[in-house]
């Protein structure tokens, strides 16, 4: 009952916020939702299946470029919105086939390299607009209706977050989800229970890429502009920090982590822009905060914020979460 | 049911298993014993598919399996209880056992994400099989606890439940008694005797001679990667080669 009430409260707040926020606050709210969408995938990949990706930003970029290129080519935005996660997932299948043979640090570095390569390719190719990127991407819309207000984008974004959370919940509480958690502990024992380990790792990699691709496509319609500079490696690190801070392998944790980090970075940006601060203060502060927060969380809350908070609730409530 | 013919595997030019031939008949409990370094674990991994043989044939239920991946062999009906604790962390005891049904069900990511009828059908089947297996090994009251918090003896029982959940044709036990206290060992032996009485075919690889001779219908003795004896527990115990290689050394 309390869980249901809590869920309804969060849903009500999520729906009410776009109506009360101004445009600059809405921008933060939308980017937070997009980050949460990607982070849920990272949490599924790292927390449930035990695979690391330091290149999740690459799939965010693939989704954004896919939707942008299709929209600029005259394809209806809705088709682009659907195609983006599919193209991101397909790319993950192709890239993951050799990459997922690696484990641990090797996999982390390989995925990082994947994003670096993708960014430099996007910066060179003509059809992606080179370093300048793609501009004047049409607004999202269906038929003759065009989405022009930031509030509408906020609803679209958070509908996407809800979808991604639902899919992750459904997957994690079923046969494939148990298989993923099993192979995270022991690939040997998982295989001997009849689980095709390689195929499952690929599938979860593709699923997390699809989440990132969906977020990327909403991003491209919202900003109307994509360039390699929109998807720095730092963005991938940020997703990991969010997932770890919120609590790996918890769906709500990804959202809590994304919220905590986004608000923290926003706060620091304000501090960094105060009069008297050096010009490099905002960027230094935001880089430093990822390192600091990650170290503090790993040291003091190794399971993340959400599990640490729920542990303080009565055990009756905890048993269900 | 299981035939291993002329199988060899070397590591860095040294044979861990050399030209081993053995068979396990339907309904039989076959024990493989041998001193440390005899090649027991290598042989076990060759049968389950976690290592591939340099030479030789392995057939299971009339099918050649030496090139098949471990999960395919599992799906043909091989279930394994590992020596090292291989319970899946972050999952309850029941969820661990449910994983055993993976090879017998089909609901994938799409069925799960969209909660298709296939998902509900499979979940019901998996839950039923898991409850049966949990009852069988006596872990029902632990079902909702985190699996990694179980004592080692119950982790072994949990692995056995997971293996049984797959309704195997052949149960492979790798040093099941190692690390167990006397009471836990007795409980495990009693469970294996029950399974034997049900007609389950079992291949038992074990260091503890007394444990094997109590449970096995037939014993194969390995030494330095080769089979040095194959017969009833009584025959093997009287074999001078075995006494020299194993029992003499053990005393």
Boltz contact constraints between the chains, C-beta under 6 A:
constraints:
  - contact:
      token1: [A, 167]
      token2: [B, 113]
      max_distance: 6.0
  - contact:
      token1: [A, 170]
      token2: [B, 112]
      max_distance: 6.0
  - contact:
      token1: [A, 170]
      token2: [B, 113]
      max_distance: 6.0
  - contact:
      token1: [A, 170]
      token2: [B, 115]
      max_distance: 6.0
  - contact:
      token1: [A, 171]
      token2: [B, 109]
      max_distance: 6.0
  - contact:
      token1: [A, 171]
      token2: [B, 112]
      max_distance: 6.0
  - contact:
      token1: [A, 171]
      token2: [B, 113]
      max_distance: 6.0
  - contact:
      token1: [A, 174]
      token2: [B, 112]
      max_distance: 6.0
  - contact:
      token1: [A, 174]
      token2: [B, 119]
      max_distance: 6.0
  - contact:
      token1: [A, 175]
      token2: [B, 105]
      max_distance: 6.0
  - contact:
      token1: [A, 175]
      token2: [B, 107]
      max_distance: 6.0
  - contact:
      token1: [A, 175]
      token2: [B, 122]
      max_distance: 6.0
  - contact:
      token1: [A, 176]
      token2: [B, 108]
      max_distance: 6.0
  - contact:
      token1: [A, 176]
      token2: [B, 109]
      max_distance: 6.0
  - contact:
      token1: [A, 176]
      token2: [B, 112]
      max_distance: 6.0
  - contact:
      token1: [A, 178]
      token2: [B, 95]
      max_distance: 6.0
  - contact:
      token1: [A, 178]
      token2: [B, 98]
      max_distance: 6.0
  - contact:
      token1: [A, 178]
      token2: [B, 99]
      max_distance: 6.0
  - contact:
      token1: [A, 179]
      token2: [B, 102]
      max_distance: 6.0
  - contact:
      token1: [A, 181]
      token2: [B, 90]
      max_distance: 6.0
  - contact:
      token1: [A, 181]
      token2: [B, 91]
      max_distance: 6.0
  - contact:
      token1: [A, 182]
      token2: [B, 88]
      max_distance: 6.0
  - contact:
      token1: [A, 182]
      token2: [B, 99]
      max_distance: 6.0
  - contact:
      token1: [A, 185]
      token2: [B, 88]
      max_distance: 6.0
  - contact:
      token1: [A, 185]
      token2: [B, 89]
      max_distance: 6.0
  - contact:
      token1: [A, 186]
      token2: [B, 86]
      max_distance: 6.0
  - contact:
      token1: [A, 188]
      token2: [B, 50]
      max_distance: 6.0
  - contact:
      token1: [A, 189]
      token2: [B, 86]
      max_distance: 6.0
  - contact:
      token1: [A, 191]
      token2: [B, 70]
      max_distance: 6.0
  - contact:
      token1: [A, 191]
      token2: [B, 71]
      max_distance: 6.0
  - contact:
      token1: [A, 192]
      token2: [B, 70]
      max_distance: 6.0
  - contact:
      token1: [A, 192]
      token2: [B, 74]
      max_distance: 6.0
  - contact:
      token1: [A, 192]
      token2: [B, 80]
      max_distance: 6.0
  - contact:
      token1: [A, 193]
      token2: [B, 99]
      max_distance: 6.0
  - contact:
      token1: [A, 193]
      token2: [B, 100]
      max_distance: 6.0
  - contact:
      token1: [A, 193]
      token2: [B, 102]
      max_distance: 6.0
  - contact:
      token1: [A, 194]
      token2: [B, 71]
      max_distance: 6.0
  - contact:
      token1: [A, 194]
      token2: [B, 74]
      max_distance: 6.0
  - contact:
      token1: [A, 194]
      token2: [B, 75]
      max_distance: 6.0
  - contact:
      token1: [A, 194]
      token2: [B, 102]
      max_distance: 6.0
  - contact:
      token1: [A, 194]
      token2: [B, 103]
      max_distance: 6.0
  - contact:
      token1: [A, 195]
      token2: [B, 71]
      max_distance: 6.0
  - contact:
      token1: [A, 195]
      token2: [B, 102]
      max_distance: 6.0
  - contact:
      token1: [A, 196]
      token2: [B, 71]
      max_distance: 6.0
  - contact:
      token1: [A, 203]
      token2: [B, 109]
      max_distance: 6.0
